Amino acid sequence: MKICLLTYRGNMYCGGQGIYIHYLSRELRRLGHEIHVISGPPYPTVPDGVTLHKLKSHSTIVSQYGNSNHSGPIRSPLDLYEFAATRMGVYTEPLAFSMRAYQEIKRLIGEVTFDIIHDNQCLGYGLTMMKRLELPLVTTIHHPISIDREADFGQARSRLERLRRRWFYSFYIPMQSLVARRVDQVITVSECSALEIERLIGIPTSRIRVVYNGVDTNLFRNNNGIAKEARSMIFVGNTEDRKKGIIHLLQALRMIKGECPVKLTIVDGGAPETTYAPALVSEYGLESQVTIVRRLSSEDLVRRYSSAEIAAVPSLFEGFGFPAAEAMACELPVITTKAGALPELVSDGDNGILIDPGDVRALAAAIKLLLEDKEMRHRMGHAGREKVKRKFNWEQAAKQTLEAYQQAM
């Protein structure tokens, strides 16, 4: 089968969508299929045998990631629109990418006869134009984007900030809903996300196929040669994304600072201009306890997991939760919330501790409990890795995705 994968951001530093496209393309290729990835910047490093087609972007959001040659001269009305709109604070990256991807697919059809197009949560209007090409069209929706907007509103500190966030999402949310209802097959990555897609977008769960993400357990595993740092904790995620809950984690550390000083490592894969977490660290007086590192290689990330005693994933919502699954694979007990898909990964008392989202006191208590009980940490860490190996693997995900392709075709 000849498969065209679309991702408006492809690099794994961008978050779950970059990880998803890398491993899914790798496993589909291993199963014998011809894979073409059409990506906007930041561009992915594709697995061997996968063909990458790079599209440009004039988004200010993309430019923050530091990819060279991401834009080039403005040569079309679409370039001008994206350049102007993003500088006015509007989220137009998916729309612009989808229009460029449509043009690229039309060009490639003269060289490659695709069997299917698989969109990775772009859901721009260009996908409706792709329907004219009479190719089956599948999309993966990791979660409805309106959940991001709700998290932003909940943590906004002023009316002006709320207005800015409403303006930022104003165009994309209705576009996502309209386009999602017109594709041939919807894939999502958890049962919770399926329910949220039904609630917020209006697609019945009977039309949604749940395919869990995987974790590379050959890479993500505890390195026994690295000593554990006493009272150490790791958080992995984009701290500029308000739904990741970094504010609640730092508030919990401030609460137990005197009786249980925790050493926290924040691994932030967001844009270089991150300001939110550093400002909170300074405001709460946690400079001596918190280290922020950026854009680690997968091998360096595994070393960080291996040196930590516990992992914290205090998210207000996760469509899946790669940091939780990766920490579990590295035999770390996970403190996380009952939000989104996280209870599908972490079983309370078995491989981690579940708390209510935003409950700072419960988060602080869970941190103290785990740091003071080595036997509990060991037991939960072992159970977490076994669950990942049993339930979350990429080969299984690829085979189930192929079943979704067949249904769409």
N, C-alpha and C positions, 0 to 999 in steps of 0.2 A: 504494500500500500504506500502511496505517496502522500505525505501528510504535511500540511502547511500550518505551522504554529505562529500565532501572533502575540507579541507582548510589547506594550508601549514603553515599559522599562524592563530591561533584561538582566542587569547585573544583580548578583546575589546580595550586594550591600544594600539594595533598595528594599529588601524585606522578603516576605514570603513569596511574592510573585516571581522574583528572580530565582529563588531556590527551586520553586515549582518547575519553571521552564527548563532549568538545567537538568534536573534529575529525570523529569518525564521524557525529555528528548533523548537522554542517554539510554533509558530503558526501552523506549520504542525502537531506537536504532539497534540495540542488542537483540531485540525480537525479530529483526530482519527487515524493518521498514525504512523507506527513504524519507529523511526528515529535513525540512527547510524551516528555519526560524527567521521570521521578519521582526526586527526589533528596533525600537527607538533607543536613544541614549538614556542612561548609561548602558553601554552594550555588554552583553554577556560574553563569557569565554565558553564557547560551545564544546561539547564532548567530541571526540574523534569520530569522523564520519558524518557529522551534522553540518549542513551548509547554513551559514549566517548571511543574511541580507540586512545591511544597516541603513536605516532611514534617519534623516536629519530632524532637528527640532529647533524651534526658536523660543522655547519656554524658559522663563527665568528660573523655574523650579529645577529643571534639568541642568541648567548651567551651573547651579550650586554644587553639583556632584563632580565637577571638574573634568568631564570628558573633553578631550581636545577635538577640534573640528566637528563639534556637535551641531553647529548652526550653518555657517557659511553665509553668503549674501542672500538678501531677500529678493526672490525672483518671481513670486507669484502672489495673487491675492490671499491665498491660504497662509503663506509665510508672513505677510503683513498683518493679517488678522491675528495670528498666534502671537507675534511679536507685541502688538499693541494690547491685546486682551490680557496676556499674562502680566504685563506691566501695570495693568489696572486692577490686578488682584483677582482675576477670574481663572478658574481651573479649566483650561481648554486643551490640555495636553492629550487626553484620550480622543477627542474629536479630531484634532489635527493629525494624530497618528493614524486613525482609522481611514481618513481620506487618502493619506499617502500610501497606506498599506493596500488600499483598493487599486490605486494606480500601479503599484509594484506587482500585485498579483496579476493584473491584466497584462503587464509586460512579460511576466514569467510564464504565463499560459502558453506562449509561443514556444517555450523551451521545455516546460515540465507539465505533464498532465496530472494535476492534483486529483486525488480521490476525495479529499475532505479538507476543510478549513477549521482550525480550532483556535478560538480567541481566548486569551488569558485576561479576563476582566477589563478589557478596554471598553467594549460596549458603546463605541462611538457610532455616529450616523453612517459612517462609511461602510459598516457591516450590512446595513440595509441595501446599499448599492451592490455589495458582493452577492446578494441574493439573485441579482440579475445574471450572474455567471453560471447559475444552475448547478452549483456545487453544494453538497451538504454542509451546513454551518453549525458548529458546536461551540458553546462558550462555557468557561469555568468562571463561576461567580464565587469568590472566596467569602464575601459577605456584602450586603447592600451598603453602598457608600453613605447612606443617610445615618448609619450607626456612627460613623466618624463625626458627622456634623453634630449629633446629639452629645457625643463626648466633648467636643470642642465647646459647645454652649455651656455644658455643665461646669467647665473649669475656667470659662472666660471671667476676667476680673473687672471688666467694665462694659458698659453698653456699647461703646465704640468697637471693642473687640468682638462682641457678639454680632454686630452689624457687618463687620469685615468678614467673619466666618460665614455668615449667611450669604453674602455676596459671592464669596469664593466658591461655594457649592451650588449656587442658584441655577447654573446651567447644566451641570453634570447629572444631578439626581434625576430630573425628569427624563433626560436622554437615556440614562442607564435603564430606567424602567421601561421606556418605550421599546428600545432595541432588544432588551432581554426577552420580551414577549414575542419577538418575531424570529428568533433563531429556532433551529430544528430540534436541538437537544441542549438541556442545561445540566452541567455537572457542578456539584459543590463538594466541599471537603469535610463536612460533618453533618450529623443529623440536626444539630442546632441551626446551622446556616440554612439548611433546607427550610426549616420552619420560619426563619426570619425572612427569607426570600419570598415565601408565600405571604407573610404578614405585610411586608413593606413594598413588594413589587407586584404581588398579585398572581404569581405563577403557582399553580397548585403543586403540592409535593408529589402527586402522581406523575408529573412531567419532569421531575428532578431526579437525577441519579446521584447518589452519595458515593464518592470514591475517596477514602481517606488518603492523605498524604503519607509519604514514607520518611524514613530516616536512614542514612547510610551508616549502618552499625559497624561496618569495617573501619570507617573513619571516626565516628563518634563513639568512643569507648574510653573507659577510665585508663589513664596512663599511670600504672602503679609505680613507675620510676620517679614520679613527681610527688614531693611531700605536700600534704595538706597544710594550709596555713590556718592557724588557730583562729576561731571566731570569724571565719571568712564567708562571704556570700557573693554571688554573682547575679547580675541583672543583664539580660541581652535584649536589645530592642531600640527602636528609633524613639528617643526621648522627646522629640518634637511632636510626636503623635500622642495626643492627650489621652487616648483610650488605653495606652500602655500602663497608665497608673503610676508613673515614676513619682509624682507628687505624694502619693499615699505611702510609698515605700520610704521616702526621705522623711516624711512626718513620723513614721514609726521608728526610724532610727533616732530621731531627735527625742522621742518619748523615752527610749530606753538607754539614752546616751550615758547616763551616770552609772547605771547598774550593769549594763551589758554592752560595752563599746564594740560595735561590729565593724569589721573592715569590709567595705562594699566596693566591688569592681563593677563599674557600668561599662558594658561593651556597646557602644553606640555606632550603628551603621548608617545614621542619617546624614544629612548634608553638613559640610564643613562649618557652616555658619551657626551651628547649634548654640542656642543661648538659654533655653528654658531650664535645663537641668543644672548647668553651672550657676545660674542665678539662684535657684532654690538651695543648692549646696551652700552657697555663701550666706543666704538669708537665714538658714537654719544652723549655721555655725558648725558644719560637718566637714570642713576642708581637710582635717587631719584623718578622717575616717573613710573618705570617698576618693577613689581613683577613677577617672574617666579615660578610657582608651577607645580608639576609633579604627574601624575598618580592618579588623584582623583577618589574616588568612584562616582558612578552615583549620589548619594544623595548630596555629597559635590559639585559636578559640578553644580547641580541645584541651590544650595545655592549661588555659584559664579555668575551664570546667574542672579539670583534674586537680587543680590546686585549691579549689573552693570546697567548703564543707556542705553548703546548701545553695539552692537556686531559688530566686524569687521571681514570680511572674504575676504581678498584681493588677493584671489588665481588667478593664471595665467591659471588654468584649474581645473575643478571639474567634475568628472563623475556624481556625484549627489550633495554632499555637506552636510554631516550630521551636522557639526557645525552651518550652516545657518538654517537648519530645526529645530534643537534643540533650538536654540536661539528664533526662531519664536514661537515655542511651549511655551516658557517661557515668551512670550509677550515682546520680545526685538525688537526694530527696527534694521535692519541689513544694514550695509554699505558693499557692495560687488561689484563684477565686472561683466562685460558682457561676461565673459569667461565660456566656457563649459556649464554645465547644470544650472548654477546659475540663469540666467534669467527665467528658468522654475520654480524656487522656489520663487525668489524675484521679485515683480512687482514694477518698479520704481515709486516712489511717493505714492504708496499704502501701502506696508508693509516694505519698505526700500528704499535705494538709490543705483542706479547702476552707476558705473563709468567705464571708459576704463581700462583694466588691465595694471598695471604698471604706471598709471598716478598719480604721487605723489601729485601734486598740487590739482587735483580734489578730491583725498582722504582726504587731509588736509581740504579742504573747506567743504566737507560733514561732517566731524567730528565736525567742528565748528558749522555748521548749526544745527545739531541735538542736540548738547549739549546745545545750546542756546534757544531751542524751546521745552518746556515741553509738550505742547498740541500736537505737531507733533509726539513726541515720543510715547505718549499714544495712539494716533490714529493708528499709524503704528504697534505698538505692538499688539493691539487688532486684527487688520486685519491679521497679520501674524499667530496668533494662529488659527483663523477661517479657514485660507487657509490650514494649516497643518491638522486640523481635517477633512476637506472636502476631501483632495486630497492625503495625505500621511499617510496611516495607514497599519499596518503589517498584519492584518487579510485579507484585500483586496489584499495585495502583495502575501500572501501565496496562496490564491485561484487562482490568476492569474498564479502563478508558477505551480500549479497543472494542469492548462490547458496546459501549455507548456510541462509538463511531458506526458500528454495524447497525445499530438501531436507527441512527439518523439517516444512514444510507438506504 
